[in-house]
Amino acid sequence: MCGTFGTQQAVDAVPLKRIGDTEKDVGALVSFLLGDDSTYLTAQSIYVAGGSGVYR
């Protein structure tokens, strides 16, 4: 249960049904982009949005 009024509605609007974590979600992407596994990745826009842009 979320403590702040409106927070549960925001969580419910995200397809993954949770609020993103800056270290676990965004940090993991940044770590990947800075590492050797992303050397073939060019000119991409990557959205860390919990699936919000997948469907409407």
Buried (B, 14 or more C-beta within 10 A) or exposed (E): EEEEEEEEEEBEEBEEEEEEEEEEBEEEEEEEEEEEEEEEEEEEEEEEEBEBEEEE
